[in-house]
Amino acid sequence: MLKAYAKYNLKPTHEMPPEFMAEIQKRQDGSATAVPSNGVEYLVSTTVGGQNLNLDFDTGSADLWVFSSLLPTSEKTGHNIYTSSKSSTYKALSGYTWSIQYADGSGASGKVGTDTVTIGGTTVKGQAVELANKVSSAFVSDGSDGLVGLAFSSINTVSPQQQSTFFDNAQPSLNSPLFAAYLPYNADGAYDFGFTDSSKYTGSIVYTAVESGNGFWEYPSTSYKVGSTTYTQSGFTGISDTGTTLVLMSDSAVTNYYKKVSGASYDSSQGGYTFPCSATLPTLSIAIGSGFATIPSSLLNFGSTGSGSTCFGSLQSVGSGSQAIYGDVFFNAYYGVFDASGPRFGYAPAV
């Protein structure tokens, strides 16, 4: 009954025990709008210590870091900046530092404190906030003012003691210990905390168990389909990663896909496979546990390279290893549910 009251925002008509009322009021599920930025990420308005920042939500990392007043002036241009001295709720964590390197070579580092963070209707007091005093050039030119890591806290980079993610800290106040990503192509989406929104997907959510040992939302992904042709990739796993733009798979999967695209070739100057924009593309189906999720061909053309009639593919090589990365292109097609109670990952076709 408690969950029903919280979920539907019901008000009791009879007197209830104080403990019951306190528990309802403690629930703070909420939805936060995710706005597409430059076709490569989605930004969410986030309040840190009363200051508004536009942050990139990344289910492939576990650090909440922000552009801060500690950065050189040249690295602040075009960004909203968090200034700890302007927050009455900030507390420094003396001697704590952080440093993160992402798979694309970008990175950031700095000092650490705690503050109150609000995303949508969900607030965490005493959240570890990592203040950047150094960021790579890719972040300086990027639209985001920092990142919210939503992977497992086991890969947080704060030293000497790792810190918990916003999601981990928020879970006690959520109706269900989950969040969901709704990232429609080139349109405003949302991150839902504590609930799933059936208006954002069709059919039923299909779940698969997550192997969290590496700190990621990771699961077996041992086959894929190009059109109707099935291929196996023994030993492979998939990672649901909202912090990556494209779908990144093995060299063999990428080769098998572009074999079916007339005029496709690897272009070293673009760093990936390109093809004539007029080419017909097959669908790509990826195994998530025992089920398949099909990405429509329309989403597999990432867009023009800027040179005439040549387009860049949304599927590219992940490099070495046996982990495929399913980024925003996947979430353009599917509502994704990150459920800590399994842990498990769920997906359903997005509307």
Disulfide bonds with the S-S distance in Angstrom:
Cys277-Cys311 2.07
